[in-house]
């Protein structure tokens, strides 16, 4: 049995925050104070650092929260927006009951519609939950040759396909942001989704130069045709963002892109490759599964008003169908200029 639990909240990270995150087995790079400062710097959303203490002394949990205030989308909070993970880090799972109670009070005090927690494991909690997303995790061998031989012949053939078209790969960091963004912004426009600002990716590379990596596949005439943005934390490499140009898809540059991203993870000593979230049963899931990755359920918890429906603020919501179709027809100079102002209020 533990002692009395107290909660403190601040706009700046309290002493001991990062040390707690780094030592917690479920900690992600997104829990670190530098990441939450980056979100404030890039998007202008207020960060909140909630600390749970036992007997007013020992830290037994931390929870970063990002506060959204938008005329069109309302007032709410997310842990954490724009990425796949967040939520509280707790020394004991049973603390989640008290955290849930605190979040209901936090929602009322902040006069917001809900608090969303994006988490990778299930908790005993009265909070509402969505299980609409999964991720795929691949355990990596010690060398890329072992991974290559584990692939089926069809997969290896697809990886070789772009090489026959004289496509090639470059890997780097902030110096590759322009090429990554060229592919990423084209792809987001074609999907009908507003794009993040280029400064978001530049800021990640600047704040985390040893954790952020970019892989780009080029055509034989040096045009970026596929690109991934990778984030390493401890022994896991995650691929939160990857895109390819529709005009080149028949040459399968995305297959070479993922192979080179996997190779990079192995060469950097990573033990796990996180393919990122997708909707169960989708083509994206089938694409990730073919690499030998295993499906893992994700859990998004909500502190809501009683009787309130679960929120659906995302471009996949059918309510936004007309806007998506219009966006797909807009010129890139328009979508790249206006998109960041829209997406900053959508915690995609």
N, C-alpha and C positions, 0 to 999 in steps of 0.2 A: 504494500500500500504506500502511496506517495503522500506528500504533505499538501498544504494549500497552494493552489495555482493562481498566480496573478498575471495580468495582461498589461503590457505597455505598448503604446503605438507612437511612432515618430516619423517625420519626413526624411530623416537622415539615419543611416545605419548605425545602430548602437555598438558599443564596444563588445567584441566577442562574436559578432554576427558571422563574419566570413570564416573564422576558425571553426565555428559550429557546423557551417555548411560543408566545409572541406572534410570534416571528420565523419559526417553522416553518410551511411551507405547509399541512401536514396538521393543525396544531394546532386543537383545539376548545375551547370555553369550559369543557368538562368536564375538560380537562387542567390548568386553572389551579388554583393552591393554594386559592383562595377556594371553588371548587366542592367540592373534597375535604374542606375544613373544614366546609362546609355539610352534607355527608353524615354526617360524624361528629357534628355538632351535632344533626341531625334523627333519625338512626337509631341512633347509638351504635356504629357499626362503626369499628374502628381503621383509619386510613389509613397507607399506606406510600409513601414517596417514594423511588424507585430512580433513581439517577443513574449514567450510564455516562460515564466519563472516559477520554481518551486520554493516555497518558504521565502519568497522575495529575494532569492539569491541565485541558485543554480539555474542556468538556461536549460529548459527541457523541450523547447520547440521554437521554431521561427516560421514566419509566414510573410512573404513579400506580396503586396497587393498594388495593383495599378488602377487608379481612379479615372473613369471616363465621364465626361460631361459634354453632351452633344444635343443640339436642337432637334435633329432628325432622328437620332437613335436613342436618346434619353440618357439617364444617369445610372451607371452600374460600375462594378469593379470586377477585375479578373486577375487570377493568379495561375498562369501568366499569359498576357496577350501576345499574339503574333508567333508563338512557338507552341510546342506540343506538351510541355511539362510545366509544372508549378506546384501549387498547393503547399500545405504545411509539412515541415520536417519535424518529426516528433521522436523523442527517446523511447516512448512507450505508446503502442497503438491505442490503448484505452483512453489516452488523453484526447482522442478525437471527439469524444462526446462533449467535453468541455469546450473544445475549439468550435464545434458546431453551434453550441449555445452562444458563445462569444460572437460568432459571425452573424447570427440572427440579430443580436443587439447592435452590432456594428452597422448592419444594413439599415436598421431603424434610425440610429444616431446620425448616419451620413445622408439619410433621406434618399436612398438609391433603390433601384428596382430589384437588384439581386447582386450576389457575389458568386462568381464562378471559379471553381478550383479544377485545374487540369492535372490529373494524376495518373500514375502508371499502375496503381494497385488498389484493391478493394478495401474499404473500411466499414466497420459497424458504426453507422451514423444515421440520424433521422433526416439528414439532408436528402433532397431529391437528387437523382442521378441519371445521366445519359450514358449509354454504352454504344454510341453510334459510330465510334472510331476504333480502329486497331492500328498497331504498328507491326513491323516485321523485324526480327532480330536475327542476325547471323553470327555464330561463333566463328572467329577467324583462326586459321592455322598459323603456324610460325612463319610460313613463307608462301609467296603467291603461286609457286609451282604446285604445291599441295592443293591449293584452292582450285587452280586451273584443271587439274586432273579429276577433281570431284564433279566438274560440270558435265552434263550430257553433251554429246557431240553436236546436237542442234544448237545449243547455247554457244558453244565455242565457235561454230560456223557463223553465227550472228555477230559475234564480237569481231571476227575477222572481216566481215563484209565491208565496213567503212574503210578498212585499210586497203582493200582492193581498189577503192576510189581515191586512193592517195590522201585520205584524211590523216591528220596527225594531232598530237595532244601536247598542250603546254600546261604546266601546273605552277601555281604561285600563291600570292597573297593579294595585298592591296593593288599591286600593279596590274592585276587581272580583272579588277572590278568593272572597268569600262566594257570589256569583252563579255563578261558574265551578264552585265545589265543589258547589253544589246540583245542577247538571246532571251533573257528573262522577261524584259519588257514587251518584246514582240509576242512571246508566248502568252503572257497575261492578257494582253489586248485580244489575242485570238480566242482566249477562253471567255472573254467578256468580264474579266475581273480587274478592278483598279489595281495599279502597281504601287509597291512601296517606293519611296524616294531612293535615289542612288546613295544618298548620304547615310541611309540606314546601314547599308553594307560596308560603306567606307568607315563608318564609326565602329562597327564590329571589328574590322581589321585593325583599326587604330588602337582600340582598347584591349584587344585580345590577339596580338600579332603572332603568338605561339600556339593559338588554338583555332584560328580561322584559316581555311585553305580553299582555293578555287581551282577547279579543273575545267579546262576548255578544250573542246574538239573543234578543229578547224578544217574547212574544205581545202582542196588542193590549191585554190587561189586565195588562201589566207583569210577566209570569212569565218567568224565564229558561228558554229551551227548547233552546238550543244554545250551546256555548261552546268556545273554543280557548285554549290556553296556548302562547304563542309565545316562542321564544328566539332572539335575534339575536346573531351573532358575526361580526365583520368584515363581509363583504358577503353573508352567507347568513342567511336567516330559516328557522328550523326549527319545525315544529309537532309536538312530541313527544306532546301530549295534546289530544284533541278529542272531544267527546261531544254527543249530542242526546237529548232525552227521547222515548222510544218512542211516547208518546201523541200526539206532534205530528209524527211522521215523514211522515205523508201530505201535509203542507204543505211538505216539503223545506227546513226551516230550515238544515240542514247545508250546502245549496248556497249560500245567502246567507252563511253563516258563513265558508266557504272563500273566497268572492269577496272579502269584506271583509278577510279575513286576507291575501290576495294584494295587495289594494290598499294595505294598511298597509305591507307589505314594500316595495312600490315607492315609496311616499311617504317611507320612511325611507332610501331610496337603496340597497336591497339588489339584488344582481344575480342571486341564485339563491334559489329557494324549495325547501326540503327537506320533502317530504310525510311523512317518517318511515317506519319499517320495517313490512313486512307479509309474509305468506306468499305465495310465487309462485302465481299462478293463482287467488287468492282474490277474492271480491267487493270487498274493500278495495283490492286492486291495480287492479281494473278501474275503481273509483271515482277513484283517483288518476291513472290514465292518461288519463282523459277530459279532463283539464285541459291536456293537451299535454305532460305530464311524461315523462321518459325513465327507464326502469328501470336501476338500478345495483346490482350484486351486492354483498352484504355478506359478510364472512368472520369467523367466530368461531373462534379458535385455542385449543387446550387443551394444557397441560402436565399429563399424566396418568401414573398408574402404568401400567407395561407390561401390555397386555392388558385394561385397564379400558375399560368402555363409556363413550361420550360421555354426559354428564349431561343430564337432562331435568327440571330443577327449574323448572317453570312451570305456570300454571293450565291450559294447553292439553294437558298430559300426560293421556292416558286414565286413568291410575291415579287421578286426582283427580275422575273423572266424577261419582261419587255426591256428593262434597262440593260440587261446582259446582252440582248440581241442588238440593241442600239450601240452599245459600247464596242462590240466587235467590228462595227463598220466605221468607227472613228479613226482619223489619221493618228499615227503614233505620236506626233508632236503634241497633239491635244491630250491623249491618254497619259503620256508621260508627265505633262504639266499639271493636269487636273487630278489625275489618279491619286497621287500622294495625299491630297487634301481630303479625299473621300475615305481612303483606306485607313487613315490614321484613327478614324472613329469606329472602324469595324475590327474587332479583335480576332481576325481570321486565324 
